């Protein structure tokens, strides 16, 4: 990475509010409508899985909180944005409360279930209860126990559901509240006022009401645990930052809380410790494991002047580091915010879910009413009791929890896993866009190549020594500002060659350089410069042809009036580039290189890399037009770049992918950032986006197919032909399991291991 300030948040004007009371997709729709109605709000995204709302615009946070409260939900002001935070404490409290409620509900429900349904398990239980306890006394005991279940552990459903129903905006809680209260009320009448019912309809459903509450609480608990695991990526990122630092004050070192570290402080880092701050090494030498940030396992050497990132791990040696970023400005804090924003993003595919679920709960209540009336009219007497059971089953089985969780849980797990692999999705919807990309276009310099020219060839004429010629050329080129000249100087330094003294240096723009080196006249330049000077290049013609075929431009050197050498300087291809591009082609993607190089050089590099198409000799401002043309010809396009001149193309592409070791501007313009700078991360990003979208489609299919299939069964559609109905208790169990299934399916993405080990996961996503 180039510097700790290389990552920044795209949505600086966005406010994130924790929202309480979200239970299903219809809740999400109602909170979004309430927030969109606030003046100054330009965009809203509410995430059921994270329990947060992201609001963009000029509205004040207090106005937003008031709007959410008026809609019947709770909200709190955002925490000060001075460090990464998680809601671990809130989540732990929620889990503890759910666990207590479930234990109480289960303990009270078990005797109710055994008293009423025991004969289904052990024949003769009903007779035993009737003769020992008495049927009416059994119903009274069930009434007491069920009332406690509904109004103590089940109070959460009533507290949220009844007000929502009265506002005309019923949600999942309203479905549960209406269903359980209907079964409970009917049973109370059958127990204490049986004369109000036909003799044949005197029946109690206490066990249904109690079991509904218990099973839904069990589903909520399993769902909360699974959602907590979905947030593990952010939790692990936050915990990378150590709590204290060794601050150096003169010759003394003092351990202080990290919050007391200020910009410019020097901290000491010892072997095996985590780096506490972003900073620059001022003394010492060590290897630092940056895998938690970049995803790359190989430790990186750090010496004076090198940048280090908070959260990474020292291997050996010791470093003194001057702090350059603290709090919300650190790389770790910015990465955490980026991952959180991506996890909270709403994908385009979610629009369908939102449209359906906003009207789903009222439609379910209407379906339950129709079911109740149909049973009363069409079923043989006594129809009141089975009519109530069918209506309650419809209400309970149709709760749209699974629909609301289908997309956000997959996005949470997918973007979290990506962060662990060193891939940051700055926008969650980039997941969906990248999965359907047809073309990956690359900038050349610094992306496919290493971005620094090196001397690749040096052939000397008879009578000249390679080392002395290189030293003479480097002596002249050390005064040149051209990157090509730097390559000769670096090569001489690498070989340990001392440079002779230089005099009379002159540079001819576009041609070459000349000077007097220890009394020898040395001239270095392109073929046209040598031709101007009158040198015959024929002896080096075979070498020049060979270099040209490899896409390298030959340079010549003359010493004391004689042609001495032919050389080539090139920007080397990154070692992992050929394999990375081969993987992308194997995934069915078309690869394109966009470069300002001359066509011959560009095509030679493209041949070595196996690139499908080349757009050469384009100026930086022409890259945008090239991207537009490729999109028009081939469809959705991802552009990969790392430089300032890549920023417009990154922004123009459907998906911009920035190399994390590149410039800040390129990273800020991108949708996806490869923290390690390794091109193999592109294939991982594409494969992970495809796996995530496949996972979402599985979840949505399950959620919609489940409701489509079970609502008619619960309504009794199969009863005339097969005598099959769905009891309220079974409906509650099926509803709870549907949400757990969706979240559990999303958690499979945590096992994603990239193109080399992804086959099982992707094949599963296609089933």
Buried (B, 14 or more C-beta within 10 A) or exposed (E): BBBBBBBBBBBEEBBBBBBBBBBBBBBBBBBBBBBBEBEEBEBBBBBBBBBBBBBBBEBEBEBBBBBBEEBBBEBEEBEEBEBBBBBBEEBEEBBEBBBEBBEBBBBBBBBBBBBBBBBEEEEEBBEEBEEEEEEEEBBBBBBEBBBBBBEEBBBBBBEBBBBBBEBEBBBBBBBBBBBBBBBBEBBBBBBEEBEEBEEEBBBBBBBBBBBBBBBBBBBBBBBBBBBBBBBBBBBBBBBBBBEBBBBBEEEEBEEBEBEEBEEEBBBBBEEEBBBBBBBBBEBBBBBBBBBBBBBBEEBBEBEEEBBBBBBBBBBEBBBBBBBBBBBBBBBBBBBBBBBBBBBBBBBEBBEEBBEBBBEBBBEBBEBBEEBBEBBBEEBEEBBBBBBBBBBBBBBBBBBBBBBBBBBBBBBBBBBBBBBBBBBBBBBBBBBBBBBEBBBBBBBBBBBBBBBEBBBBBBBBBEEBEEBBBBBBBBBBBBBBEBEBBBBBBBBBEEEEBEBBEBEEBEBEEEBBBBBBBEEBBBBBBBBEBBEEBEBEBEEBEEBBEBBBEBBBBBBBBBBEEEBBBBBBBBBEBBEEBBEBBBBBBEBEBBBBBBBBBEBEBBBBBBEBBEBBBBBBEBEBEBBBBBBBEBBEEBEBBBBBBBBBBBBBBBBBBBBBBBBBBBBBBBBBBBBBBBBBBBBBBBBBBBBBBBBBBBBBBBBBEBBBEBBEEBBBBBBBBBBEEEEEBBBBBBBBBBBBBBBBBBBBBBBBBBEBBBBEEBEEBBEBBEE
